[in-house]
Amino acid sequence: MDTLVSLELLLPRKIVERLREEAERTGASEEELLVNVLSERFGEKLDPDTEVEMHLRLSEKELMEAEEFLRRGDLVQASEKAWGAAAQIVKAAAAREGRELRSHGELHREVVKIAAETGDEEVRMLWQSAGMLHQNFYENWLPREMVEGNIKDVKRFVEKLRKILEKTTTP
């Protein structure tokens, strides 16, 4: 199902700054915030399949951006984008069940739930690599080799959760 369309927007700097601040405060992506505001404004609630698709596509986008920032040597942005990819795939898993995750704590609890339901402890351990990348966004203390390794972990995490999501949609 391809119900999402890409749109480039020109926004006033003050609006973009507020959007970024709110995204950071809430742990949501800028795209998520815009979709939520617009869907509320227009009275168009997203169906669960569209929510899942949005989170899956945002996860892919964030992972591609992480790899590009890593190639350019921007470890801070690479770290944050990889974290975003991991967070989005977790949100996709919750959205599959009709739930919305609104905090870091909810993301962590969802990962614990997924690990318990699948019996795959590696899910939790790979998620911790994503968390370390998120911390690196603020601290900028990880050496390149750790950022590279943790991004590989995030890729594995995203692949694992994508497979889990595929199983839950296959009849």
C-alpha positions in Angstrom: 0.0 0.0 0.0 1.5 3.3 -1.0 -0.7 6.0 0.6 2.1 8.5 1.3 3.3 11.2 -0.9 6.4 13.3 -0.5 6.0 17.1 -0.4 8.7 19.8 -0.1 7.7 22.8 2.0 9.1 26.3 2.4 8.4 27.5 5.9 9.4 30.5 7.9 12.5 30.1 10.0 10.6 30.7 13.3 8.2 27.9 12.4 11.0 25.5 11.5 12.8 26.3 14.8 9.7 25.7 16.8 9.0 22.5 14.9 12.5 21.2 15.6 12.2 22.2 19.3 8.9 20.4 19.6 10.3 17.3 17.8 13.2 17.2 20.2 11.0 17.7 23.2 8.5 15.0 22.2 10.8 12.5 20.5 8.7 12.7 17.4 10.1 13.4 13.9 9.3 16.7 12.3 7.3 14.9 9.7 5.2 13.1 12.4 4.5 16.4 14.0 3.4 18.0 10.8 1.2 15.0 9.9 -0.4 15.1 13.3 -1.1 18.8 13.2 -2.5 18.7 9.7 -4.6 15.5 10.3 -6.1 17.2 13.4 -6.7 20.5 11.6 -8.5 18.7 8.7 -10.2 16.1 10.8 -8.5 13.3 8.9 -7.5 10.6 11.3 -4.9 8.3 9.8 -5.8 4.6 9.6 -3.4 2.2 11.2 -2.0 0.9 7.9 -1.0 4.4 6.9 0.6 5.0 10.3 2.7 1.9 9.9 3.7 2.8 6.4 4.6 6.3 7.5 6.9 5.0 10.3 8.5 2.4 8.0 9.3 5.0 5.3 10.6 7.5 7.9 12.8 4.7 9.3 14.2 4.0 5.8 14.8 7.7 5.2 16.5 8.3 8.5 18.8 5.3 7.9 19.8 6.5 4.5 20.5 10.0 5.9 22.6 8.4 8.7 24.7 6.6 6.1 25.2 9.8 4.2 26.2 11.8 7.2 28.6 9.1 8.2 30.2 9.2 4.7 30.6 13.0 5.1 32.2 12.5 8.5 29.4 14.1 10.5 29.2 11.7 13.4 26.8 13.7 15.4 24.1 13.9 12.7 24.8 10.3 11.6 24.2 9.2 15.2 20.9 11.1 15.5 19.6 9.9 12.2 20.4 6.3 13.1 18.6 6.7 16.4 15.6 8.1 14.5 15.6 5.1 12.2 15.4 2.7 15.2 12.8 4.8 16.9 10.6 4.9 13.8 10.6 1.1 13.3 9.6 0.7 16.9 6.8 3.2 16.4 5.7 1.1 13.3 5.5 -2.0 15.5 3.2 -0.2 18.0 1.2 1.4 15.2 0.5 -2.1 13.8 -1.4 -2.7 17.1 -3.1 0.7 16.9 -0.9 2.3 19.5 1.0 5.6 19.4 4.3 5.9 21.3 4.9 9.4 22.7 8.0 9.2 24.8 11.4 7.7 25.1 10.2 5.6 28.0 7.3 4.2 25.8 9.9 3.3 23.1 12.0 1.4 25.6 9.0 -0.4 27.0 7.9 -1.4 23.5 11.3 -2.8 22.7 11.2 -4.9 26.0 7.8 -6.1 24.9 9.0 -7.1 21.4 12.0 -8.9 22.8 9.8 -10.8 25.3 7.2 -11.7 22.6 9.8 -12.9 20.2 12.2 -14.4 22.7 14.9 -12.5 20.9 17.1 -10.8 23.5 19.3 -9.4 20.7 16.5 -7.0 19.9 17.0 -5.3 23.3 20.8 -5.3 22.9 20.7 -3.8 19.4 18.3 -1.1 20.7 20.9 -0.1 23.3 23.3 0.7 20.4 20.6 3.1 19.1 20.3 4.7 22.5 24.0 5.2 22.7 23.9 7.0 19.3 21.1 9.2 20.6 23.3 10.1 23.5 26.2 10.8 21.2 24.0 13.4 19.4 24.2 15.4 22.6 27.6 14.5 23.9 29.7 13.9 20.7 32.1 11.6 22.5 32.0 8.4 20.5 34.9 7.7 18.1 34.1 7.0 14.5 34.6 3.2 14.9 31.9 3.1 17.6 29.5 5.2 15.6 30.0 2.9 12.5 29.5 -0.2 14.6 26.4 1.1 16.3 24.9 2.1 13.0 25.5 -1.4 11.8 23.7 -2.6 14.9 20.8 -0.2 14.1 20.6 -1.6 10.6 20.3 -5.1 12.0 17.7 -3.9 14.5 15.6 -2.3 11.7 15.9 -5.5 9.6 14.8 -7.7 12.5 11.8 -5.5 13.3 10.9 -5.3 9.7 10.8 -9.1 9.5 8.7 -9.2 12.6 6.2 -6.7 11.1 6.1 -8.7 7.8 5.2 -11.8 9.8 2.3 -10.0 11.6 0.8 -8.9 8.3 1.2 -12.2 6.4 -2.0 -14.4 6.6 
